[in-house]
C-alpha cells in the first residue's frame, strides 16, 4: 500500500490502491484475499465502478453467480460501459457450459449476454451453435445470420477463445 502511494506521489486514491492490490492477488489465484481488497475499495469509494466490477469477477471465480451479478449490476449503474464487459463474462460462462454439455444453462448465459449487448457478434454466433445443439436449426440460423450482419467479416476472424465455432 505504502509503495503504491509513494510511487504515485500520494495522488493514488486509496480505493485505487486496494483495487491494485486485489488485482495483484487475483493474478496469483489468491481470490479470497483479492476479494477483501476489492471490498475495501468499494467501501472506500461506493461510486468506484471498476472496483465493483473486479469484485464481481472475483466472486464469480468462487462460483457465486448471484452475488457476482449484483456487483456487475452496480458497476453498470455507475458506468454504462460495464454492460459490454458483463456481456463478455456471460458469453464466457456460456462457452464453459456449452463445452460441459450443459446447453440449456449455456443458453441462459448467452441470452443474458445478448440482453446486455445486442450487437455482440460472438454471442450471436454462440447462440446459434447452442440452438443447433438444442435441435432448433431455424433459431440457430437466425443468430448465425445476425452475427454476420453485425460483423460481415466475422468468419475470417474466428480466433477468439470465447467463440465456440473456433473451438468446435
C-alpha positions, 0 to 999 in steps of 0.5 A: 500500500505504502509503495503504491502511494509513494510511487504515485506521489500520494495522488493514488486514491486509496480505493485505487490502491486496494483495487491494485492490490486485489488485482495483484492477488487475483493474478496469483489465484489468491481470490479470497484475499483479492476479494477483501481488497476489492471490498475495501475499495468499494467501501472506500469509494461506493461510486468506484465502478471498476472496483465493483466490477473486479469484485464481481469477477472475483466472486464469480471465480468462487462460483457465486453467480448471484452475488457476482451479478449484483456487483456487475449490476452496480458497476453498470449503474455507475458506468454504462460501459460495464454492460459490454464487459458483463456481456463478455463474462456471460458469453464466457460462462456460456462457452464453459457450459456449452463445452460441459454439455450443459446447453440449456444453462449455456443458453441462459448465459448467452441470452443474458449476454445478448440482453446486455449487448445486442450487437455482440457478434460472438454471442450471436454466433454462440447462440446459434451453435447452442440452438443447433445443439438444442435441435432448433436449426431455424433459431440457430440460423437466425443468430448465425445470420445476425452475427454476420450482419453485425460483423460481415467479416466475422468468419475470417476472424474466428480466433477468439477463445470465447467463440465456440465455432473456433473451438468446435 
